[in-house]
Amino acid sequence: MKKIIAFLLVFAMLVCFSACGGSNEVTVEDIQSRGVLKVGVKDSLIGMGYLDPATGEYSGLEIDIARKIAEEMGVEVEFLVVTPTTRLQMIDSGDIDISLSNFTITEERKMSYHFSAPYYTDAVGVMVLKDSGITSLSDLNGKTVGVTMSSTSAQSLKDYLGEGYELSFDEFDDHAGIKLALSAGAIDAHCVDTVVLSSFMDDTTVILDERFAAQPFGVVSKLSNTQLNDYVDGLIDKWISDGTIDSLREANGLLPSFEG
């Protein structure tokens, strides 16, 4: 009797898990019923994802693409600001449906999250203080470079320089923190995609001429949201083919995608 009761309890738990948490796919229809597409974006990258503090308006290539996806669905769009350390957490938790936040596509990341085809390809660059004496990447030997947590930039820089270079990396939660550390002299360089570096330029800094390591950006979402993923993939593919995304890129003042 005890065995039967135990079996029934286990069976009931499995049924509950299946009904309540085992299948939590978000579909296009779910978003349409809700009336809002929740999108994770950056708010400090001019030309990509930028929130104007004076007007409260978002602008940039990623903002425009998000708006077009929502328009195709027939829903409103809600922008939620993400950082390199929060965007995956917010996808996992369902706080956002998709993220357009200059997130680089890698084979390792594709094992855990879905990425659309790249809507823009940037390259990694390095920013230093003008009076640092650093004029090329080779001058970084023995220096300390600031990167964000979970960033691919550190490995890209090491791969590009190759053997014989000694670099130290300090990890930060965001790029604003890296810029402050650079200005204070706590680090020697700031390494990330050049669209990010451009947003933190001022009259004390310079971006070194050398760019390297193509960084393709894709729309990120949960692997389990297969129908939503297919829908977004179809839109991105269409807008790449018909020139829509290229027109949006030009309108936002971005350079053509990196092809180095």
C-alpha positions in Angstrom: 0.0 0.0 0.0 2.8 2.4 0.9 4.5 1.7 -2.4 1.3 2.5 -4.3 0.9 5.7 -2.4 4.5 6.7 -3.0 4.1 5.9 -6.7 1.0 8.0 -6.9 2.7 10.9 -5.2 5.7 10.8 -7.6 3.3 10.5 -10.6 1.3 13.5 -9.4 4.5 15.6 -9.0 5.6 14.7 -12.6 2.2 15.7 -13.9 2.3 19.0 -12.1 5.9 19.6 -13.3 4.8 18.9 -16.9 1.8 21.2 -16.6 3.3 24.0 -14.7 6.9 24.2 -15.6 8.0 21.5 -18.0 6.5 23.2 -21.0 6.8 27.0 -20.8 7.3 27.9 -24.5 6.4 31.5 -25.3 4.8 31.7 -28.8 4.0 34.6 -31.1 0.4 34.1 -30.2 1.2 34.5 -26.5 2.9 37.8 -27.2 0.0 38.9 -29.3 -2.5 38.0 -26.6 -0.4 40.0 -24.1 -0.2 42.9 -26.5 3.5 43.7 -25.8 6.8 42.4 -27.0 9.4 42.7 -24.2 12.8 43.5 -25.6 16.2 43.7 -23.8 18.3 46.6 -25.2 21.2 48.8 -24.3 20.6 52.4 -23.4 24.0 54.0 -23.9 25.2 53.0 -27.4 24.6 55.8 -29.8 23.6 54.3 -33.2 22.7 50.9 -31.7 20.6 51.3 -28.6 20.5 54.7 -26.9 18.0 56.4 -24.5 18.1 60.2 -24.8 17.9 61.5 -21.3 16.5 64.8 -22.5 13.6 63.3 -24.5 13.2 59.8 -22.9 13.2 58.4 -26.5 15.1 55.4 -27.6 17.0 55.3 -30.9 19.5 53.1 -32.8 19.6 50.2 -35.2 18.6 47.6 -32.6 15.8 49.8 -31.4 14.5 50.2 -35.0 14.7 46.4 -35.6 12.8 45.7 -32.3 10.1 48.2 -33.3 9.7 46.5 -36.7 9.4 43.1 -35.2 6.7 44.3 -32.8 4.9 46.1 -35.7 4.9 42.8 -37.7 3.3 41.1 -34.7 0.8 43.9 -34.3 1.8 44.6 -30.7 3.4 47.4 -28.7 7.1 47.2 -27.8 8.5 47.5 -24.3 12.2 48.2 -23.9 14.0 46.9 -20.8 17.6 47.9 -20.3 20.0 45.0 -20.0 23.7 44.7 -19.3 26.2 42.0 -20.2 25.6 40.3 -16.9 21.8 40.6 -16.8 20.6 39.9 -20.4 20.8 36.1 -20.2 19.2 36.1 -16.8 16.3 38.1 -18.1 15.9 35.8 -21.0 15.9 32.8 -18.7 13.4 34.3 -16.3 11.1 35.4 -19.1 11.4 39.1 -18.2 12.2 39.7 -21.8 11.2 37.8 -24.9 14.1 38.7 -27.1 17.3 40.7 -26.7 18.9 43.1 -29.2 21.9 44.2 -27.2 25.0 43.9 -29.5 25.3 40.3 -28.3 28.0 38.5 -30.3 27.0 35.1 -31.8 29.4 32.3 -30.9 29.1 28.5 -31.4 29.3 28.0 -27.6 26.5 30.5 -26.9 24.3 28.9 -29.6 24.3 25.7 -27.5 22.3 27.4 -24.8 20.4 30.2 -26.6 18.9 30.9 -30.0 20.5 33.5 -32.2 19.1 34.9 -35.4 21.2 35.6 -38.5 23.5 38.5 -37.9 21.9 41.9 -38.4 25.2 43.7 -38.0 28.8 42.7 -37.8 31.2 44.8 -35.8 34.9 44.3 -34.9 36.8 44.5 -31.6 38.9 47.6 -30.9 40.9 49.1 -28.1 40.5 52.5 -26.5 43.3 54.2 -24.5 44.1 57.6 -23.1 45.7 59.9 -25.6 48.6 60.6 -23.3 49.2 56.9 -22.4 52.0 56.4 -24.9 50.1 53.5 -26.4 49.8 53.9 -30.1 49.3 50.3 -31.4 48.2 47.0 -30.1 51.7 45.8 -29.7 52.2 48.5 -27.0 49.7 46.6 -24.8 52.4 44.0 -23.8 52.4 44.0 -20.0 49.4 46.2 -19.7 46.0 45.8 -17.9 43.0 45.8 -20.1 39.4 46.3 -19.0 36.6 44.0 -20.3 33.1 43.1 -19.2 32.2 39.8 -17.5 31.4 37.0 -20.0 32.8 39.1 -22.8 34.5 37.5 -25.8 36.8 40.5 -26.3 39.6 39.3 -24.0 40.1 36.1 -25.8 39.8 37.8 -29.2 42.6 40.2 -28.2 44.8 37.4 -27.0 44.2 35.4 -30.2 44.9 38.4 -32.4 48.2 39.3 -30.7 49.3 35.7 -30.5 52.2 34.3 -28.4 54.8 36.5 -26.7 52.4 39.0 -25.3 51.5 39.2 -21.6 48.2 40.8 -20.8 46.2 41.2 -17.6 42.4 41.6 -17.7 40.2 43.2 -15.2 36.5 42.3 -15.5 33.7 44.9 -14.9 29.9 44.7 -14.7 29.5 47.4 -17.5 31.5 49.6 -19.8 30.8 52.7 -17.9 32.8 51.2 -15.1 35.6 50.4 -17.4 35.7 54.0 -18.8 35.9 55.4 -15.2 38.7 53.0 -14.4 40.5 54.0 -17.6 40.2 57.7 -16.8 41.4 57.1 -13.3 44.5 55.2 -14.5 43.4 52.0 -12.8 43.7 50.2 -16.2 45.6 50.9 -19.4 43.0 50.1 -22.1 39.3 49.4 -22.8 38.6 46.5 -25.1 35.2 45.8 -26.7 33.3 46.2 -30.0 34.0 49.5 -31.6 30.4 50.6 -31.6 30.6 50.4 -27.8 33.9 52.2 -27.6 32.6 55.1 -29.8 29.9 55.8 -27.2 32.5 56.4 -24.5 34.9 58.5 -26.5 35.9 62.0 -25.3 38.7 64.4 -25.8 41.0 62.4 -23.5 40.8 59.1 -25.4 41.5 57.6 -28.7 40.6 54.3 -30.4 43.6 52.5 -31.9 43.5 52.0 -35.7 43.7 48.2 -35.6 40.3 46.4 -35.6 40.1 42.6 -35.4 37.8 39.6 -34.7 34.5 40.0 -36.5 31.6 40.3 -33.9 28.3 39.3 -35.5 25.2 40.5 -33.5 22.0 38.4 -33.5 18.6 38.6 -31.9 18.8 36.4 -28.8 16.0 34.3 -27.3 15.3 31.0 -25.5 16.1 27.8 -27.3 12.7 26.4 -26.2 10.8 29.2 -27.9 11.0 27.5 -31.3 8.0 29.1 -32.9 9.0 32.6 -31.9 12.6 31.9 -33.0 11.4 30.8 -36.4 9.2 33.8 -36.8 12.0 36.3 -35.8 14.5 34.4 -38.1 12.2 34.8 -41.0 11.9 38.5 -40.5 15.6 39.1 -40.1 16.4 37.0 -43.2 13.8 38.9 -45.2 15.1 42.4 -44.0 18.7 41.4 -44.8 17.8 40.3 -48.3 15.6 43.2 -49.2 18.0 45.9 -47.9 15.8 47.0 -45.0 18.4 46.4 -42.3 21.1 48.1 -44.4 18.9 51.2 -44.8 18.4 51.2 -41.0 22.1 51.0 -40.5 22.8 53.9 -42.7 20.0 56.0 -41.1 21.7 55.4 -37.7 25.1 56.5 -38.9 26.8 53.1 -38.5 29.7 51.9 -40.7 29.1 49.0 -43.0 29.4 45.6 -41.4 33.0 44.5 -40.8 34.4 42.0 -43.3 38.0 41.8 -42.2 
